[in-house]
């Protein structure tokens, strides 16, 4: 099982960052079948073989992902995609 963690700072404020995280989650849901669900300021995402969370703070946003055995082989590619998507979403 592989774990991925990516954190970025932002100057958007919590509400704007939360809106960006929500938009990103919808895109991930459409592309990869991830099911998003908010719990406070944490957006939980899951599907078979993948479990993750987007933690939205006043100045930071962090994405934590746990990959199942089959997805672990692609952890480098998945981390790179998360970094690109997060950087693009926070612009």
MARMAR-464254 format. One record per residue: residue number from 1; residue in one letter; x, y, z of N, C-alpha, C, CB in turn. Coordinates in nm, 2 decimals. Glycine has a CB too. Layout:
<atoms>
{resi NUM resn A n.c1 X n.c2 Y n.c3 Z ca.c1 X ca.c2 Y ca.c3 Z c.c1 X c.c2 Y c.c3 Z cb.c1 X cb.c2 Y cb.c3 Z} $
...
</atoms>
This chain:
<atoms>
{resi 1 resn X n.c1 0.08 n.c2 -0.12 n.c3 0.00 ca.c1 0.00 ca.c2 0.00 ca.c3 0.00 c.c1 0.09 c.c2 0.12 c.c3 0.00 cb.c1 -0.10 cb.c2 0.00 cb.c3 0.12} $
{resi 2 resn X n.c1 0.06 n.c2 0.22 n.c3 -0.09 ca.c1 0.14 ca.c2 0.34 ca.c3 -0.10 c.c1 0.06 c.c2 0.46 c.c3 -0.05 cb.c1 0.18 cb.c2 0.37 cb.c3 -0.25} $
{resi 3 resn X n.c1 0.13 n.c2 0.55 n.c3 0.02 ca.c1 0.07 ca.c2 0.67 ca.c3 0.07 c.c1 0.14 c.c2 0.79 c.c3 0.00 cb.c1 0.09 cb.c2 0.69 cb.c3 0.22} $
{resi 4 resn X n.c1 0.05 n.c2 0.89 n.c3 -0.04 ca.c1 0.10 ca.c2 1.01 ca.c3 -0.11 c.c1 0.04 c.c2 1.13 c.c3 -0.03 cb.c1 0.05 cb.c2 1.01 cb.c3 -0.26} $
{resi 5 resn X n.c1 0.13 n.c2 1.23 n.c3 -0.01 ca.c1 0.09 ca.c2 1.35 ca.c3 0.06 c.c1 0.15 c.c2 1.47 c.c3 -0.02 cb.c1 0.13 cb.c2 1.35 cb.c3 0.21} $
{resi 6 resn X n.c1 0.06 n.c2 1.56 n.c3 -0.06 ca.c1 0.10 ca.c2 1.68 ca.c3 -0.13 c.c1 0.04 c.c2 1.80 c.c3 -0.06 cb.c1 0.06 cb.c2 1.67 cb.c3 -0.28} $
{resi 7 resn X n.c1 0.12 n.c2 1.90 n.c3 -0.03 ca.c1 0.07 ca.c2 2.02 ca.c3 0.04 c.c1 0.12 c.c2 2.14 c.c3 -0.03 cb.c1 0.12 cb.c2 2.03 cb.c3 0.19} $
{resi 8 resn X n.c1 0.03 n.c2 2.24 n.c3 -0.04 ca.c1 0.06 ca.c2 2.37 ca.c3 -0.11 c.c1 0.00 c.c2 2.48 c.c3 -0.02 cb.c1 0.00 cb.c2 2.37 cb.c3 -0.25} $
{resi 9 resn X n.c1 0.07 n.c2 2.59 n.c3 -0.02 ca.c1 0.02 ca.c2 2.71 ca.c3 0.04 c.c1 -0.06 c.c2 2.79 c.c3 -0.06 cb.c1 0.14 cb.c2 2.80 cb.c3 0.10} $
{resi 10 resn X n.c1 -0.15 n.c2 2.87 n.c3 -0.01 ca.c1 -0.23 ca.c2 2.96 ca.c3 -0.10 c.c1 -0.27 c.c2 3.09 c.c3 -0.02 cb.c1 -0.36 cb.c2 2.88 cb.c3 -0.14} $
{resi 11 resn X n.c1 -0.31 n.c2 3.18 n.c3 -0.10 ca.c1 -0.35 ca.c2 3.31 ca.c3 -0.04 c.c1 -0.50 c.c2 3.34 c.c3 -0.07 cb.c1 -0.27 cb.c2 3.43 cb.c3 -0.09} $
{resi 12 resn X n.c1 -0.57 n.c2 3.23 n.c3 -0.09 ca.c1 -0.71 ca.c2 3.25 ca.c3 -0.13 c.c1 -0.81 c.c2 3.27 c.c3 -0.01 cb.c1 -0.76 cb.c2 3.12 cb.c3 -0.20} $
{resi 13 resn X n.c1 -0.77 n.c2 3.22 n.c3 0.11 ca.c1 -0.87 ca.c2 3.22 ca.c3 0.22 c.c1 -0.93 c.c2 3.08 c.c3 0.22 cb.c1 -0.97 cb.c2 3.34 cb.c3 0.21} $
{resi 14 resn X n.c1 -0.99 n.c2 3.05 n.c3 0.33 ca.c1 -1.05 ca.c2 2.91 ca.c3 0.34 c.c1 -1.17 c.c2 2.89 c.c3 0.25 cb.c1 -1.09 cb.c2 2.89 cb.c3 0.48} $
{resi 15 resn X n.c1 -1.26 n.c2 2.98 n.c3 0.24 ca.c1 -1.38 ca.c2 2.96 ca.c3 0.16 c.c1 -1.35 c.c2 2.95 c.c3 0.01 cb.c1 -1.48 cb.c2 3.08 cb.c3 0.18} $
{resi 16 resn X n.c1 -1.26 n.c2 3.04 n.c3 -0.04 ca.c1 -1.22 ca.c2 3.03 ca.c3 -0.18 c.c1 -1.15 c.c2 2.90 c.c3 -0.21 cb.c1 -1.14 cb.c2 3.15 cb.c3 -0.22} $
{resi 17 resn X n.c1 -1.06 n.c2 2.86 n.c3 -0.12 ca.c1 -0.98 ca.c2 2.73 ca.c3 -0.14 c.c1 -1.08 c.c2 2.61 c.c3 -0.13 cb.c1 -0.87 cb.c2 2.72 cb.c3 -0.03} $
{resi 18 resn X n.c1 -1.18 n.c2 2.62 n.c3 -0.05 ca.c1 -1.28 ca.c2 2.51 ca.c3 -0.04 c.c1 -1.36 c.c2 2.50 c.c3 -0.17 cb.c1 -1.37 cb.c2 2.54 cb.c3 0.08} $
{resi 19 resn X n.c1 -1.39 n.c2 2.62 n.c3 -0.23 ca.c1 -1.46 ca.c2 2.62 ca.c3 -0.36 c.c1 -1.38 c.c2 2.56 c.c3 -0.47 cb.c1 -1.50 cb.c2 2.76 cb.c3 -0.40} $
{resi 20 resn X n.c1 -1.25 n.c2 2.59 n.c3 -0.47 ca.c1 -1.16 ca.c2 2.53 ca.c3 -0.56 c.c1 -1.14 c.c2 2.38 c.c3 -0.54 cb.c1 -1.02 cb.c2 2.60 cb.c3 -0.56} $
{resi 21 resn X n.c1 -1.13 n.c2 2.33 n.c3 -0.42 ca.c1 -1.12 ca.c2 2.19 ca.c3 -0.39 c.c1 -1.25 c.c2 2.12 c.c3 -0.43 cb.c1 -1.10 cb.c2 2.17 cb.c3 -0.24} $
{resi 22 resn X n.c1 -1.37 n.c2 2.18 n.c3 -0.42 ca.c1 -1.49 ca.c2 2.12 ca.c3 -0.46 c.c1 -1.50 c.c2 2.11 c.c3 -0.61 cb.c1 -1.61 cb.c2 2.21 cb.c3 -0.41} $
{resi 23 resn X n.c1 -1.45 n.c2 2.21 n.c3 -0.68 ca.c1 -1.45 ca.c2 2.20 ca.c3 -0.83 c.c1 -1.35 c.c2 2.09 c.c3 -0.87 cb.c1 -1.40 cb.c2 2.34 cb.c3 -0.89} $
{resi 24 resn X n.c1 -1.24 n.c2 2.08 n.c3 -0.81 ca.c1 -1.14 ca.c2 1.98 ca.c3 -0.84 c.c1 -1.20 c.c2 1.84 c.c3 -0.81 cb.c1 -1.01 cb.c2 2.00 cb.c3 -0.76} $
{resi 25 resn X n.c1 -1.27 n.c2 1.83 n.c3 -0.70 ca.c1 -1.33 ca.c2 1.70 ca.c3 -0.67 c.c1 -1.43 c.c2 1.65 c.c3 -0.77 cb.c1 -1.40 cb.c2 1.71 cb.c3 -0.53} $
{resi 26 resn X n.c1 -1.51 n.c2 1.75 n.c3 -0.82 ca.c1 -1.61 ca.c2 1.71 ca.c3 -0.93 c.c1 -1.54 c.c2 1.66 c.c3 -1.05 cb.c1 -1.69 cb.c2 1.83 cb.c3 -0.96} $
{resi 27 resn X n.c1 -1.43 n.c2 1.73 n.c3 -1.09 ca.c1 -1.35 ca.c2 1.68 ca.c3 -1.20 c.c1 -1.30 c.c2 1.54 c.c3 -1.18 cb.c1 -1.23 cb.c2 1.78 cb.c3 -1.23} $
{resi 28 resn X n.c1 -1.24 n.c2 1.52 n.c3 -1.06 ca.c1 -1.19 ca.c2 1.38 ca.c3 -1.03 c.c1 -1.30 c.c2 1.28 c.c3 -1.03 cb.c1 -1.12 cb.c2 1.38 cb.c3 -0.90} $
{resi 29 resn X n.c1 -1.42 n.c2 1.32 n.c3 -0.98 ca.c1 -1.53 ca.c2 1.23 ca.c3 -0.98 c.c1 -1.57 c.c2 1.19 c.c3 -1.12 cb.c1 -1.65 cb.c2 1.30 cb.c3 -0.90} $
{resi 30 resn X n.c1 -1.58 n.c2 1.29 n.c3 -1.21 ca.c1 -1.61 ca.c2 1.26 ca.c3 -1.35 c.c1 -1.51 c.c2 1.17 c.c3 -1.42 cb.c1 -1.63 cb.c2 1.39 cb.c3 -1.42} $
{resi 31 resn X n.c1 -1.38 n.c2 1.20 n.c3 -1.40 ca.c1 -1.27 ca.c2 1.13 ca.c3 -1.47 c.c1 -1.25 c.c2 0.99 c.c3 -1.41 cb.c1 -1.15 cb.c2 1.21 cb.c3 -1.46} $
{resi 32 resn X n.c1 -1.25 n.c2 0.98 n.c3 -1.28 ca.c1 -1.20 ca.c2 0.86 ca.c3 -1.21 c.c1 -1.30 c.c2 0.79 c.c3 -1.13 cb.c1 -1.08 cb.c2 0.89 cb.c3 -1.13} $
{resi 33 resn X n.c1 -1.42 n.c2 0.84 n.c3 -1.12 ca.c1 -1.52 ca.c2 0.77 ca.c3 -1.04 c.c1 -1.50 c.c2 0.78 c.c3 -0.89 cb.c1 -1.52 cb.c2 0.63 cb.c3 -1.08} $
{resi 34 resn X n.c1 -1.43 n.c2 0.88 n.c3 -0.85 ca.c1 -1.41 ca.c2 0.90 ca.c3 -0.70 c.c1 -1.54 c.c2 0.97 c.c3 -0.65 cb.c1 -1.28 cb.c2 1.00 cb.c3 -0.68} $
{resi 35 resn X n.c1 -1.57 n.c2 0.92 n.c3 -0.53 ca.c1 -1.69 ca.c2 0.97 ca.c3 -0.46 c.c1 -1.65 c.c2 1.08 c.c3 -0.36 cb.c1 -1.78 cb.c2 0.86 cb.c3 -0.40} $
{resi 36 resn X n.c1 -1.68 n.c2 1.21 n.c3 -0.38 ca.c1 -1.65 ca.c2 1.31 ca.c3 -0.29 c.c1 -1.75 c.c2 1.33 c.c3 -0.18 cb.c1 -1.63 cb.c2 1.45 cb.c3 -0.36} $
{resi 37 resn X n.c1 -1.71 n.c2 1.36 n.c3 -0.06 ca.c1 -1.80 ca.c2 1.38 ca.c3 0.05 c.c1 -1.73 c.c2 1.48 c.c3 0.15 cb.c1 -1.85 cb.c2 1.25 cb.c3 0.12} $
{resi 38 resn X n.c1 -1.79 n.c2 1.59 n.c3 0.18 ca.c1 -1.74 ca.c2 1.69 ca.c3 0.28 c.c1 -1.76 c.c2 1.64 c.c3 0.42 cb.c1 -1.79 cb.c2 1.83 cb.c3 0.26} $
{resi 39 resn X n.c1 -1.66 n.c2 1.67 n.c3 0.51 ca.c1 -1.67 ca.c2 1.65 ca.c3 0.65 c.c1 -1.60 c.c2 1.76 c.c3 0.71 cb.c1 -1.62 cb.c2 1.50 cb.c3 0.70} $
{resi 40 resn X n.c1 -1.67 n.c2 1.87 n.c3 0.75 ca.c1 -1.61 ca.c2 1.99 ca.c3 0.80 c.c1 -1.53 c.c2 2.05 c.c3 0.68 cb.c1 -1.51 cb.c2 1.96 cb.c3 0.92} $
{resi 41 resn X n.c1 -1.40 n.c2 2.08 n.c3 0.71 ca.c1 -1.31 ca.c2 2.13 ca.c3 0.60 c.c1 -1.23 c.c2 2.03 c.c3 0.53 cb.c1 -1.22 cb.c2 2.24 cb.c3 0.67} $
{resi 42 resn X n.c1 -1.27 n.c2 1.90 n.c3 0.54 ca.c1 -1.20 ca.c2 1.79 ca.c3 0.48 c.c1 -1.29 c.c2 1.73 c.c3 0.38 cb.c1 -1.15 cb.c2 1.69 cb.c3 0.58} $
{resi 43 resn X n.c1 -1.24 n.c2 1.72 n.c3 0.25 ca.c1 -1.31 ca.c2 1.65 ca.c3 0.15 c.c1 -1.26 c.c2 1.51 c.c3 0.13 cb.c1 -1.30 cb.c2 1.73 cb.c3 0.01} $
{resi 44 resn X n.c1 -1.34 n.c2 1.41 n.c3 0.16 ca.c1 -1.30 ca.c2 1.27 ca.c3 0.15 c.c1 -1.34 c.c2 1.22 c.c3 0.01 cb.c1 -1.37 cb.c2 1.19 cb.c3 0.26} $
{resi 45 resn X n.c1 -1.24 n.c2 1.15 n.c3 -0.04 ca.c1 -1.26 ca.c2 1.09 ca.c3 -0.18 c.c1 -1.23 c.c2 0.94 c.c3 -0.17 cb.c1 -1.17 cb.c2 1.16 cb.c3 -0.28} $
{resi 46 resn X n.c1 -1.32 n.c2 0.86 n.c3 -0.23 ca.c1 -1.29 ca.c2 0.71 ca.c3 -0.23 c.c1 -1.35 c.c2 0.64 c.c3 -0.35 cb.c1 -1.34 cb.c2 0.65 cb.c3 -0.11} $
{resi 47 resn X n.c1 -1.28 n.c2 0.53 n.c3 -0.38 ca.c1 -1.33 ca.c2 0.44 ca.c3 -0.48 c.c1 -1.25 c.c2 0.31 c.c3 -0.46 cb.c1 -1.31 cb.c2 0.49 cb.c3 -0.63} $
{resi 48 resn X n.c1 -1.28 n.c2 0.21 n.c3 -0.53 ca.c1 -1.21 ca.c2 0.08 ca.c3 -0.51 c.c1 -1.06 c.c2 0.10 c.c3 -0.53 cb.c1 -1.27 cb.c2 -0.02 cb.c3 -0.60} $
{resi 49 resn X n.c1 -0.98 n.c2 0.07 n.c3 -0.43 ca.c1 -0.84 ca.c2 0.08 ca.c3 -0.44 c.c1 -0.77 c.c2 0.21 c.c3 -0.41 cb.c1 -0.80 cb.c2 0.04 cb.c3 -0.58} $
{resi 50 resn X n.c1 -0.86 n.c2 0.31 n.c3 -0.39 ca.c1 -0.81 ca.c2 0.45 ca.c3 -0.36 c.c1 -0.89 c.c2 0.51 c.c3 -0.25 cb.c1 -0.81 cb.c2 0.54 cb.c3 -0.49} $
{resi 51 resn X n.c1 -0.82 n.c2 0.57 n.c3 -0.15 ca.c1 -0.89 ca.c2 0.65 ca.c3 -0.05 c.c1 -0.81 c.c2 0.77 c.c3 -0.02 cb.c1 -0.90 cb.c2 0.56 cb.c3 0.09} $
{resi 52 resn X n.c1 -0.87 n.c2 0.89 n.c3 -0.02 ca.c1 -0.80 ca.c2 1.01 ca.c3 -0.01 c.c1 -0.88 c.c2 1.12 c.c3 0.06 cb.c1 -0.75 cb.c2 1.06 cb.c3 -0.14} $
{resi 53 resn X n.c1 -0.81 n.c2 1.23 n.c3 0.10 ca.c1 -0.87 ca.c2 1.34 ca.c3 0.16 c.c1 -0.80 c.c2 1.47 c.c3 0.12 cb.c1 -0.87 cb.c2 1.32 cb.c3 0.32} $
{resi 54 resn X n.c1 -0.88 n.c2 1.57 n.c3 0.10 ca.c1 -0.83 ca.c2 1.71 ca.c3 0.08 c.c1 -0.86 c.c2 1.79 c.c3 0.20 cb.c1 -0.89 cb.c2 1.77 cb.c3 -0.06} $
{resi 55 resn X n.c1 -0.75 n.c2 1.84 n.c3 0.27 ca.c1 -0.77 ca.c2 1.91 ca.c3 0.39 c.c1 -0.75 c.c2 2.06 c.c3 0.35 cb.c1 -0.67 cb.c2 1.87 cb.c3 0.50} $
{resi 56 resn X n.c1 -0.86 n.c2 2.14 n.c3 0.37 ca.c1 -0.85 ca.c2 2.28 ca.c3 0.34 c.c1 -0.83 c.c2 2.37 c.c3 0.46 cb.c1 -0.98 cb.c2 2.32 cb.c3 0.26} $
{resi 57 resn X n.c1 -0.73 n.c2 2.45 n.c3 0.46 ca.c1 -0.70 ca.c2 2.54 ca.c3 0.57 c.c1 -0.70 c.c2 2.68 c.c3 0.52 cb.c1 -0.56 cb.c2 2.51 cb.c3 0.63} $
{resi 58 resn X n.c1 -0.68 n.c2 2.77 n.c3 0.61 ca.c1 -0.68 ca.c2 2.92 ca.c3 0.58 c.c1 -0.57 c.c2 2.95 c.c3 0.48 cb.c1 -0.67 cb.c2 3.00 cb.c3 0.71} $
{resi 59 resn X n.c1 -0.45 n.c2 2.89 n.c3 0.50 ca.c1 -0.34 ca.c2 2.92 ca.c3 0.41 c.c1 -0.27 c.c2 2.80 c.c3 0.34 cb.c1 -0.23 cb.c2 2.98 cb.c3 0.50} $
{resi 60 resn X n.c1 -0.32 n.c2 2.68 n.c3 0.37 ca.c1 -0.27 ca.c2 2.56 ca.c3 0.31 c.c1 -0.38 c.c2 2.47 c.c3 0.26 cb.c1 -0.17 cb.c2 2.49 cb.c3 0.40} $
{resi 61 resn X n.c1 -0.34 n.c2 2.38 n.c3 0.17 ca.c1 -0.43 ca.c2 2.28 ca.c3 0.12 c.c1 -0.34 c.c2 2.15 c.c3 0.11 cb.c1 -0.51 cb.c2 2.31 cb.c3 -0.01} $
{resi 62 resn X n.c1 -0.39 n.c2 2.04 n.c3 0.17 ca.c1 -0.31 ca.c2 1.92 ca.c3 0.16 c.c1 -0.40 c.c2 1.80 c.c3 0.11 cb.c1 -0.26 cb.c2 1.89 cb.c3 0.31} $
{resi 63 resn X n.c1 -0.34 n.c2 1.73 n.c3 0.02 ca.c1 -0.40 ca.c2 1.61 ca.c3 -0.03 c.c1 -0.33 c.c2 1.48 c.c3 0.02 cb.c1 -0.41 cb.c2 1.61 cb.c3 -0.19} $
{resi 64 resn X n.c1 -0.40 n.c2 1.40 n.c3 0.09 ca.c1 -0.34 ca.c2 1.27 ca.c3 0.13 c.c1 -0.42 c.c2 1.16 c.c3 0.06 cb.c1 -0.36 cb.c2 1.25 cb.c3 0.29} $
{resi 65 resn X n.c1 -0.34 n.c2 1.06 n.c3 0.01 ca.c1 -0.40 ca.c2 0.95 ca.c3 -0.07 c.c1 -0.34 c.c2 0.82 c.c3 -0.03 cb.c1 -0.38 cb.c2 0.97 cb.c3 -0.22} $
{resi 66 resn X n.c1 -0.42 n.c2 0.72 n.c3 -0.01 ca.c1 -0.38 ca.c2 0.58 ca.c3 0.02 c.c1 -0.42 c.c2 0.50 c.c3 -0.11 cb.c1 -0.44 cb.c2 0.52 cb.c3 0.15} $
{resi 67 resn X n.c1 -0.32 n.c2 0.43 n.c3 -0.16 ca.c1 -0.34 ca.c2 0.35 ca.c3 -0.28 c.c1 -0.34 c.c2 0.20 c.c3 -0.24 cb.c1 -0.24 cb.c2 0.38 cb.c3 -0.39} $
{resi 68 resn X n.c1 -0.43 n.c2 0.13 n.c3 -0.29 ca.c1 -0.43 ca.c2 -0.02 ca.c3 -0.27 c.c1 -0.32 c.c2 -0.08 c.c3 -0.35 cb.c1 -0.57 cb.c2 -0.07 cb.c3 -0.32} $
{resi 69 resn X n.c1 -0.31 n.c2 -0.21 n.c3 -0.33 ca.c1 -0.20 ca.c2 -0.29 ca.c3 -0.39 c.c1 -0.18 c.c2 -0.27 c.c3 -0.54 cb.c1 -0.21 cb.c2 -0.43 cb.c3 -0.36} $
{resi 70 resn X n.c1 -0.29 n.c2 -0.28 n.c3 -0.61 ca.c1 -0.28 ca.c2 -0.27 ca.c3 -0.76 c.c1 -0.24 c.c2 -0.12 c.c3 -0.80 cb.c1 -0.41 cb.c2 -0.31 cb.c3 -0.82} $
{resi 71 resn X n.c1 -0.29 n.c2 -0.02 n.c3 -0.74 ca.c1 -0.27 ca.c2 0.12 ca.c3 -0.77 c.c1 -0.13 c.c2 0.16 c.c3 -0.72 cb.c1 -0.37 cb.c2 0.21 cb.c3 -0.71} $
{resi 72 resn X n.c1 -0.07 n.c2 0.09 n.c3 -0.63 ca.c1 0.06 ca.c2 0.14 ca.c3 -0.57 c.c1 0.17 c.c2 0.14 c.c3 -0.68 cb.c1 0.10 cb.c2 0.04 cb.c3 -0.46} $
{resi 73 resn X n.c1 0.16 n.c2 0.06 n.c3 -0.78 ca.c1 0.26 ca.c2 0.05 ca.c3 -0.88 c.c1 0.26 c.c2 0.19 c.c3 -0.96 cb.c1 0.24 cb.c2 -0.06 cb.c3 -0.98} $
{resi 74 resn X n.c1 0.15 n.c2 0.26 n.c3 -0.96 ca.c1 0.14 ca.c2 0.39 ca.c3 -1.03 c.c1 0.16 c.c2 0.51 c.c3 -0.94 cb.c1 0.01 cb.c2 0.39 cb.c3 -1.11} $
{resi 75 resn X n.c1 0.21 n.c2 0.49 n.c3 -0.82 ca.c1 0.21 ca.c2 0.60 ca.c3 -0.72 c.c1 0.29 c.c2 0.72 c.c3 -0.77 cb.c1 0.27 cb.c2 0.55 cb.c3 -0.60} $
{resi 76 resn X n.c1 0.40 n.c2 0.70 n.c3 -0.84 ca.c1 0.48 ca.c2 0.82 ca.c3 -0.89 c.c1 0.40 c.c2 0.90 c.c3 -0.99 cb.c1 0.61 cb.c2 0.77 cb.c3 -0.96} $
{resi 77 resn X n.c1 0.33 n.c2 0.83 n.c3 -1.08 ca.c1 0.25 ca.c2 0.90 ca.c3 -1.18 c.c1 0.13 c.c2 0.97 c.c3 -1.12 cb.c1 0.20 cb.c2 0.80 cb.c3 -1.29} $
{resi 78 resn X n.c1 0.07 n.c2 0.90 n.c3 -1.02 ca.c1 -0.05 ca.c2 0.96 ca.c3 -0.95 c.c1 -0.01 c.c2 1.08 c.c3 -0.87 cb.c1 -0.11 cb.c2 0.86 cb.c3 -0.86} $
{resi 79 resn X n.c1 0.11 n.c2 1.08 n.c3 -0.80 ca.c1 0.15 ca.c2 1.19 ca.c3 -0.73 c.c1 0.18 c.c2 1.31 c.c3 -0.82 cb.c1 0.28 cb.c2 1.16 cb.c3 -0.65} $
{resi 80 resn X n.c1 0.24 n.c2 1.29 n.c3 -0.93 ca.c1 0.27 ca.c2 1.39 ca.c3 -1.03 c.c1 0.14 c.c2 1.46 c.c3 -1.08 cb.c1 0.35 cb.c2 1.34 cb.c3 -1.15} $
{resi 81 resn X n.c1 0.04 n.c2 1.38 n.c3 -1.11 ca.c1 -0.09 ca.c2 1.43 ca.c3 -1.15 c.c1 -0.16 c.c2 1.51 c.c3 -1.04 cb.c1 -0.18 cb.c2 1.31 cb.c3 -1.19} $
{resi 82 resn X n.c1 -0.15 n.c2 1.46 n.c3 -0.92 ca.c1 -0.21 ca.c2 1.54 ca.c3 -0.81 c.c1 -0.14 c.c2 1.68 c.c3 -0.79 cb.c1 -0.19 cb.c2 1.46 cb.c3 -0.67} $
{resi 83 resn X n.c1 -0.01 n.c2 1.68 n.c3 -0.80 ca.c1 0.07 ca.c2 1.80 ca.c3 -0.79 c.c1 0.03 c.c2 1.90 c.c3 -0.90 cb.c1 0.22 cb.c2 1.78 cb.c3 -0.80} $
{resi 84 resn X n.c1 0.02 n.c2 1.85 n.c3 -1.03 ca.c1 -0.02 ca.c2 1.94 ca.c3 -1.14 c.c1 -0.16 c.c2 1.99 c.c3 -1.12 cb.c1 -0.01 cb.c2 1.86 cb.c3 -1.27} $
{resi 85 resn X n.c1 -0.25 n.c2 1.90 n.c3 -1.08 ca.c1 -0.39 ca.c2 1.94 ca.c3 -1.07 c.c1 -0.41 c.c2 2.04 c.c3 -0.96 cb.c1 -0.48 cb.c2 1.82 cb.c3 -1.04} $
{resi 86 resn X n.c1 -0.34 n.c2 2.02 n.c3 -0.85 ca.c1 -0.34 ca.c2 2.11 ca.c3 -0.73 c.c1 -0.29 c.c2 2.25 c.c3 -0.77 cb.c1 -0.27 cb.c2 2.06 cb.c3 -0.61} $
{resi 87 resn X n.c1 -0.17 n.c2 2.25 n.c3 -0.84 ca.c1 -0.11 ca.c2 2.38 ca.c3 -0.88 c.c1 -0.20 c.c2 2.45 c.c3 -0.97 cb.c1 0.03 cb.c2 2.35 cb.c3 -0.95} $
{resi 88 resn X n.c1 -0.26 n.c2 2.38 n.c3 -1.06 ca.c1 -0.36 ca.c2 2.44 ca.c3 -1.16 c.c1 -0.48 c.c2 2.50 c.c3 -1.09 cb.c1 -0.39 cb.c2 2.34 cb.c3 -1.27} $
{resi 89 resn X n.c1 -0.53 n.c2 2.42 n.c3 -1.00 ca.c1 -0.66 ca.c2 2.46 ca.c3 -0.93 c.c1 -0.64 c.c2 2.58 c.c3 -0.84 cb.c1 -0.71 cb.c2 2.34 cb.c3 -0.84} $
{resi 90 resn X n.c1 -0.52 n.c2 2.60 n.c3 -0.79 ca.c1 -0.49 ca.c2 2.71 ca.c3 -0.69 c.c1 -0.45 c.c2 2.84 c.c3 -0.76 cb.c1 -0.39 cb.c2 2.67 cb.c3 -0.59} $
{resi 91 resn X n.c1 -0.45 n.c2 2.84 n.c3 -0.89 ca.c1 -0.41 ca.c2 2.97 ca.c3 -0.96 c.c1 -0.53 c.c2 3.07 c.c3 -0.95 cb.c1 -0.38 cb.c2 2.94 cb.c3 -1.11} $
</atoms>
